[in-house]
Amino acid sequence: MTDLVAVWKVALSDRVHKIEFEHGTASGKRVVYVNGKKVLRKEWMFSLIGKETFCIGASKIKATINIKPRCASSYDYTLEINGKSLKEYMESRKKTTNTWILHLNSKDFRVVLEKDTMDVWCNGKKMKTVMDSLPLSHQGTPKIFIYAIVAMMIQLSTTFWRNKSSKTDSPWDPACYN
């Protein structure tokens, strides 16, 4: 990687992905690596500016590297995820996911709850979960899964549900249970 010009880290539900970009301004070469694996390579590109699009993560999320001229011999490189700047995308993810890093039994666990789909990911794997079908109590509703012989529970509170939706006809509306 002699022409490495940019490196980004993108936290998705399955893991934190490292994206590296090589841009040979003399040769026109463009190479994209995701987590050390080459996913795109182009040789002898006559235009040194432009875009390179590829997918990352288990969900195959669209990523685009934009190459724009800064001055006569240098370039700016920006990363877009699903059509948003990396900063905008990560701010949006902060609102739609919760992430926990746990250290249990001498092992590390990265647990992600996707609030919009209620999917749970643990160490890169989408988990099958059991959600208690009882009405919400003052303590909330548990979402339970097992990973590596460790049972874990995410307690969904009524505050979570109030912030999630303002619809009163939803069967999960906490107003129905208060």
N, C-alpha and C positions, 0 to 999 in steps of 0.2 A: 504494500500500500504506500507507494512513494508519492502519489498525487492526492493524498487525503486532504480534503479541504473543509469538511464539516462532519460533526458527530452530534447526534441527538439521542435522548432517551425518552421513550414514550411509554407511559404506564397504561396498559390495557387490562381487562379483566383476567386474561390468562397469564400475563407476566409483564415485567418491564422489558421492553424491547430496545435494543441498541441499534441505531441506524447510522451507517457510515457511508460517506459519499466521496468518491475519487473523481477528480475532474482534471484531465490532462489538457491544459490549454495549448500546448504545442502539438499534441497528437490528436486532439478532439475526443479522446477517450472519456467515457462516462461509465462508472461502475458503482452499483448500490449493493451494500451488504446489510443484511438484517440478522442480528445475533451471530455475526461472523460468517454467515453463509451468503454466497454471491447469489442475488436474485435478479440482477439486471446487468448486462454489459453491452455497451455499444462502442464500436471503434470508428475512427475517422469521421467524426461528426463535423461537417463544414461550418455549421452555425454553433458558436460557443455559448449562446444563450438559448433558453427554452425551458422545457419541462420534462421531467421523467416521472412516470406514474407506475406504481407497484402496489402490492397488498401486503399487509402485516397482520399477524395474530391469527388465532384460531377462528375468529369471525371474519377473516379476510377483509379487513378494513382498508379502504382506499387511502393511499398516501401519495403525495406529489411533492417532488423537490423542484422549486423554481430557481432558475439561474438567470440573474439580471446583471447587466454591467454596472459597475460602480464608477470606474474611471477607465482610462485607456487600457490598462493592463490588469485590472482586478475585477472581481465579481462578488455579488451578494448571493448567498444561498439561503433560502427559506423553506421550511417544511410545512405542508398543509396536511391535515388529517380530515377526511370526509368533507373537504371543501372549506374547512376553517383553518385559520392560522394555528400553529401548535399551541400558543398561549390561550386562544379562544377555546380550542377543543379541550384543553386540560381544565380550564375554568368551568366549562360545561359538565365535564365528568365529575368534578368535585360536587356538583349539585345532584347528579344522578347515580352516584355510587358511594359506598362506604368501604374503606379498606382498613384491615387490621393486620399487623405483623405480630404473630404470637410465637413465643418460645416455650414449647412444652416437651417434657421428656427428652431433653437435649436435642430437639429438632425444631427447625423454624417452619412456620406456616404463614403463608400470605393468603388471607381470606378476603374476598371481594363480594359485596352484595350489590347487585344492580337493582336499584330501587324501582325503575320503570317496568322491568320484567319479573322481578323477584327471583332472578337466577342467582345462585351462589357458586363462586369459583374458589377452589382451594389448590394452591401450588400448580396452577395452570390447567386444572381439570374442572370441567363443569360438573357440579355435584347433583346427585339425585337427593331431593330433600323431602322431609315430611313436615307438613304444616298443620298444626293442631286445628281442627275444625270447630273448636268451641268458640263461642263469642268472645270478643275482646274483654279482658278484665282490666282492672286498674294497673295490672302489671304488664299487660300486652299479650301478644300471641307469639309462641315460639316457632322458629323455623329450625329444624334439627337436621344435621347430617353427620356422617361418620367418615373420617379420613385417616388412614394409617392406624386403625384401631383406636382412634381418639374420637370420642363423641363430642360434637360441638353444637352449641345452640346460639342462635341470634334471636334476641328478644325484640320483637317489633312493638313499639309502644304506641299508645293512642296518639301521642304527639306526632309520630311518624305519619300515621294515617291522616291526621288533620292537615298536615303540610302537603301530603301527597295529592289530595283531591278535595275539591269543594263541592262535588256532586253529592246530593243527598239521597239519590236513588241507588247508589252503589251498595251491594251487599256487604262490603267491607267498610262502609262509612261508620266511624266510631259513634256518631250521633245516634245511630240505631241501637247502640248498646249502653248508652249512658243513662 
